[in-house]
Amino acid sequence: MLTRPAGAVILNDKTRQRYRLAFNTESADRYHRMRPGYQTEILDFIAQTPAGLAVDLGAGTGLFTTQLIDTGWDVVAVDPAANMLQVLQDNHPQAAIVVSRVEDLDTTPWQGRAQLVVSAQAWHWVDTEAGCQKVTELLAPDGVFGVVHHQIDTTSDWVLRLCKIMHSGDVHAIDLPPKVTESFEPPVGKWWHWEQHLTVEQVHELMMTRAFYLRTNDKQRARMHTNLDWYLLDHLGYTPDAMVKIPYVTAAWRTQPARLGV
């Protein structure tokens, strides 16, 4: 029987850096095309103030940035992958972009001004202590920190096996709150269940956006494609033009700096 992870993947700084570099590829357009976007209700849940300045940490190609800009936020988008940010800027030239690790971000230009700091599908790449310090520096006194994470729903064994074939390393307990330091209030969460409908070819493309796939060698990639074809076509019986309904659950969490003495 397949076992489900009980906790989040624990990454040391060396591993984080290796995975970050994996995303700085010429495949940013594929990432933007194949990775799912975000429900409008997520921003409604996270944001506790009218639209103002938002800092998007680990913004990537701008999948969550789109929600922010469409609802009137002024956005600073931060990511270590210049190729990913180029896609973002092509789509949203009004956003300010900063090529930087979160841990190395110079917060001076926006210190104490951000009504919202958000990290969508990226907080697990950030060192908790250093990242929380940067968030604290950025937030306005009444500002909110939000963390959003898409998760393929592995409740069904066939989906869990699919994730293992695709090496979806972010599979973990979806009710597990993001790691923050004691300088923040305990995060409050909300969840959304939905499906991504993909052809067999698109499932292959989705796999090609995963960090493991991006950083491994060509021989391993070929093996992954062979295994995925066997699983979808031979084992599960999909035809090449069939639509595969992949279940997801999205978790959104919000928190604020703890008020000392309260």
N, C-alpha and C positions, 0 to 999 in steps of 0.2 A: 504494500500500500504506500502511496506517495505521502510524504510528510510535508506539512506546511510550516514555514518559518514562524517562530514565535516572537521574534523581535527584529528590529532594524539591523541592516548590515553595519558593522562597526569598521570604519576606515581610518587608518593612520594617515599622517600628512603626506607621506611618500605615495601611498595608494591614491589619495585624493588628487594629487598633482598628475599622476599618470592618467587617471580617468578624465580630468579636465582637459589635458592635451589631446585626448582622443576625440573630443568634440570639435577641436579647431581644425576642421577638414574642409574640403571642397564639397562635402555632402550636406552643407547647411540647408540648401534648398529642399533636399529630400526630407530632412528633419522637419522643416516647417510645413511641408505638404502632408507628411504622414502622422506626425504627432498630433493628438487631438487638442482642440481648443478648450475654452472654459465657459461654463454656464454663467449667465449674467447674474444669477442669484448669489454666486459666490462673493462677488464684490459687495453686493448689498449686505451680506452677512458680516464681512470683515470690516468694512469702512464704518466708522462711527461719527464721522464729521462730514461736512460738505466737501466737494472736490477742491483740492488745493495741490500741494506738491507731493508727489509720490516717488519713492525710490524703489525701483524694481531690481532686486539683487539676484543675480543669475538669470538675467532676462532672456538669454539665448536669442532666438530669432524673433521674439516679441509676441508669443502666443497669448500671454497674459497682459502684456503691454497694450495690446489692441483693446482689451476691455477697459483699461484705465483711460486711454485716449478717447475712446468713444463716449465715455461718460464725463469728460471734461477735465480730467486730471492733467497737470503738467508733470511730465515724466522724466526722470533721470534713470537711464537703463545701464546697469553694470554687469559685465560678464568678462571672463578672461579670454574668451574665444572671439577674436576679431572677425572671423568669417561669419560667425553666427550673428554678431551685431550688425554686420553689413546688410544682411537680409532685413533686420529690424529697421535700419535707417532707410533702406530703399522703400519700405512700406510706410514708414512713419518719420519723415524727415524733420518733423517738429520736435521729436524726442532728443534730449541730450544723451549722448552715449559715452561711456567710460570703459575702456578696455583695462580691466584690473581684476585680480582676485578680490573677493570680499574682504579677506583678512588684510590686504594691503591698501584698501581704498582710502584716499585722502578725503575725509569728510568735511574739511574746512569750508568749502563753498556752500554747503547746505546744512551746516551744523545747527541743530535745534530748530529746523524749519519744516521738516517733513511731517505732514499730517498722517501719512501712511508710508510704512516700509513693508514691502511684501517680497516673499521668495516663493516662486511657483515652480515646483518640480526641481528644486535646486538646493534646498537647505541641507540635505544629507551630504552635499559636497563640501560644506563649510565647517571649519573648526568651531565648535560651540562657543568656547570662551571668547575667542577673537571676534567671531561674528556677532555675538550679542553685544560686545563692547561697541562695535561699529553701529549697530542698530540704535543703541542708547544715545550715541553721539548725534545721530541723524534726526531722531524723533523730536517733534515739538512737545511741549508739556502735556497736551491732550492727545498726542498722536498714538496710533495703533500699529502694532506689528502683526502681520498675517503670514501664515505658512499654508501653502496649498500643495496637495500631492495627488496625482492620478495614480490609481492602482488597478491593474487588471484583477478582476474579482476571481480568486482561485477557489471559491466555495465548491465548484464542481471539479471533479478529478481530471476531466478532459482538458479543462482550462489550465489547471496547475501543471499538467504534463506539457502543454503547449508552451507555457512560460519557461519551463526547464529547458526545453529544446531551444528556445530563443535566447536563453541565458538572460532572462529579465531579472537582473540582480536587485531591483528595487521592490521585489515581492516581500512584504512583511505584514505584520498585524496592522490592519488599517485603523484600529481604534487606539493605536499607540500615539500619544501626543508627541509633537516635535520636541527635541531637546533644547531647552533654554536654561540659562543660569538662574540662580536664586534672585537676581535683580529684577526678574519679571514675575508677574502674576501667573498662576497656573493657567495654561492655555484652555480656551473653551472651543469645542469642536462641533462641526455639523457635517453631514454626509449626503452625497447624491449618488444614486444608482442609475446607470444608463448603459447603452451599447454603442460600440463602434462597428459599423458594417463595412467589411473589406473583402475584396476578391482574394483569391489565393495568392496572386502575384503581389497584391498590396500587403498581405501579411508578411511576405518575404521582404518587402521594402521597409515595413515597420521594424522587423528584426534587424535590418541594416542600419537603423538609427540607434541601436542599443550600444552602450559604452563597451561591453565585452566584445561585440562584433567589430566595432571601430578600432579597437586596440590589438586585436589578435592577428594571426597570420593568415595568408590566403588558403593554406591547406585546411585550417580549422574552419574558415568561412565556408569553403566548399562542402565540408562535412555537415555543417549546420543547415545549408540549403538542401542537401540530400535528405537529411533527417526530417526536415520540415515538410518536404514534398511527400515523403513516405507517410508521415503522420496524417497530413490533411487529405491526401488523395487516396492512398492505399488503406490506411487504418480507419480513418473516419469516413471515407467514401465521398468526399467532396469532388465535384467536377472542377476543371480549371477556371470556368467562368462563374462558379457558384459564389454566393455571398456568405462569408463567414461572420457570424454575429458574436463579437467578442465582448463579454460583459465587463464593465468597469465599475469601480466605486471611487468617488473623489472625496477626499477629506479636506476641509478647510478649518484652520485654527486661528484664533485671534487672541492677543494678549497685549498688555501694556506694562511699562515699568512699574515695579512694586512701589507703593507709597510707604515710605518708612514711618513707623509710628502709628499707622492706621490699623 
